[in-house]
Amino acid sequence: MKLFCVALSLSLGAALFSCTSSSTKELNPVANQDAYPKPPIAPKKPQSFTEHGYQRVDDFFWLKDKKNPEVIQYLKAENAYADTVMAPTKPFQEKLYKEMRSRIKEDDQSVPVFINGYYYYSRTETGKQYAINCRKKGSLSAAEEVTLDGNVLAEGHEAFILAGIQMSEDQNLLAFQSNTTGSYAEFTLKIKDLRTGQIMPDEIEDISGFVWGTDNKTIYYLRYDEALRPYRLYRHTLGSKTKDVLLYEEKDALFTLGVGRSKSKEFIILSSGSYTTSEVQLLPTSQPEGKFEVFMPRQKDVMYGVDVHPQHFYLTYKDKQNLNQKIYELPRKDYTDRKNWKEIVPHDPKVKIEDTDVYENYLVIEVRNEGLLEMRIRELTSGATKSIQFPEPVYSAFSMGLPDFKSTKIRYGYTSLNRPMSTFEYDMTNGATTKLKEKEVPGGFDAEAYEVKRLWATAPDGVKVPMAVVHKKGLELDGKNPVLMTGYGSYGYSSDAYFDSDVFSLVDRGFVYAIAQIRGGSDLGEQWYEDGKLQKKMNSFTDFIACAEYLIREKYTASDRFVIQGGSAGGLLMGAVVNLRPELFRVVIAEVPFVDVINTMLDTSLPLTTQEYEQWGNPTVKADYDYIRQYSPYDNLKAQAYPNILATGGLNDSQVGFHEPAKWVAKLRTLKTDQNLTLLKINMGSGHGGATGRFDYLKEVAFQYAFILDRIGWPLQ
């Protein structure tokens, strides 16, 4: 790799390694865009739009057309330009790739789970990209049977996603959904007969989810509409020549469907929900040709979930007065009469109920207490409750559940910024905990060599915003450490602190890694989410900026070595904050960024648009339009200096169209007044998640990290 020193030309290449030693914190001079070939220039083809009396001119609207050869040619030109610019870093990218891969235990195995006479597990093999699903009958010392090999299914395909595996009740038939587009939508359902090893002729395309009945021949599956909204539930009978039966169609465009089965195996559960309202329907598994019954009719701004127990229903309930949810115990008969509802877990404004899981004698409740996850175990008869708590300042923990309704044990995962994932088993009868597995990180990784912190920034409105931070112990707060800060802040998704072995390729080079847990997520409860969406969305951006200012003020870093990264709605965050405060940051990584908010939210033919009116607002409503126009990254680009930017996308992305980062980069190049680099990298064979293979993905990360280090002038060593 070349480092750029004063008075030395680009052609000196790798010889410039010697300009800066790895021990210094001083930055190397960085070549500006004039040192490289001219970037591709997308032709302007103005299209005019008028909404609410406001006229917009979009010069790059034409880039939306995936079938236009000129669009594909432009994307390929951008990819070629990015590769040319980054070519001098190729040896360093390869070093990063090998380094990150060396932290993966390539031959590994999950903790087995016992289901109906078999131990099921998955494993990986050296050099292979995808997991191999296996089982053993009766004993872990029995012979292994490979049930489904992802590497075989992926053979000959650039991308492969295995999105779900389920066994029939008799354990003879394995149903799975997958695709080879790399898109997290439109899967094909196939069934493998494990007695013969053959794929059965019952193949169903374009599904979004499925569940087995209990009779070994009935499958319930969901289909999409044109906007990729799961909206229809069908029943399929194996081997039947009759047309699959449509059981339910969701007419409300704000609602999507989900389907599952109660742990007790008593009911098929059909859920229908928007971002603010939900409804559940139940069908007894003993009556596969019966009719779904609505558990409780939908009410605006009321969301609920149902856990089924032979003696009771357990209802998790949320409305505007109980944002963090409460739990009721309902009788099996006359449960519609609210007089029969018994509140067993009251609403707590500081503790959000995340999830519940019912067993024969226990109710497992996952909660988020002051932003940190806990598990509470309620004994159903006595109501006595135990809590599983964790000592670290920031971490992630979650119930893994067990499929056996009669189980007296549960499993949970635990990880933190410096601790790899561990799987524990907890005995609900006596509170005993056993560690079953800790994910191994080869190469002598030492968790104690790093310090993990929880920091709090102050937003402009006085609200305290948490950050999860990790860095090497002994770090000097002198303002000379590079920082990589990530953020998301949308949909109520919390930005939990989990172990990412890849990021240590930066941390070990002196970086501070920070996660800004901004409003719009539900890190501090459901009100935290409410305060970062719709007409309060700007809070997400000002929270993130406040976190950046805190790290600079407290001398963790400085603007000339500050890197930020976000994907999808986190890419929206990146686009918004660089419009508002571009001088704060040196490098921006915007992965599959949702940046063309007005155009996307006006196009109801696109996936997700209509359902997401409850997240961003409906731009056909003037008040919502005016608010979105304040922050939409594409619409707020202007003539000013921007940081170095790497934007990524996927040609097959069904969630954020490839055209969004493409248009953003094309427009940005026409307006920016700086000499920094702006690159666009489109994966031409995958979707929202980028490369699907576990090693191919690392190559994308290595490219990003090389861009980061090169652009801040850090030694490429």
Secondary structure, 3 states (H helix, E strand, C coil): CCCCCCCCCHHHHHHHHHHCCCCCCCCCCCCCHHHCCCCCCCCCCCEEEEECCEEEEECCHHHHCCCCHHHHHHHHHHHHHHHHHHHHHHHHHHHHHHHHHCCCCCCEECCCEEECCEEEEEEECCCCCCCEEEEEECCCCCCEEEEEEHHHHHCCCCCCEEEEEEECCCCCEEEEEEECCCCCCCEEEEEEECCCCEECCCCEEEEEEEEECCCCCEEEEEEECCCCCEEEEEEEECCCCCCCEEEEECCCCCCEEEEEECCCCCEEEEEEECCCCEEEEEEECCCCCCCCEECCCCCCCCEEEEEECCCEEEEEEECCCCCCCEEEEEECCCCCCHHHCEEEECCECCEEEEEEEECCCEEEEEEEECCEEEEEEEECCCCCEEEECCCCCCCEEEECCCCCCCCCEEEEEEEECCEEEEEEEEECCCCCEEEEEECCCCCCCCHHHEEEEEEEEECCCCCEEEEEEEEECCCCCCCCCCEEEEECCCCCCCCCCCCCHHHHHHHCCCCEEEEECCCCCCCCCHHHHHCCCHHHCHHHHHHHHHHHHHHHHCCCCCHHHEEEEEECHHHHHHHHHHHHCHHHCCEEEEECCCCCHHHHHHCCCCCCCHHHHHHHCCCCCHHHHHHHHHHCCCCCCCCCCCCEEEEEEECCCCCCCCHHHHHHHHHHHHHCCCCCCEEEEEECCCECCECCCCCHHHHHHHHHHHHHHHHHCCCCC
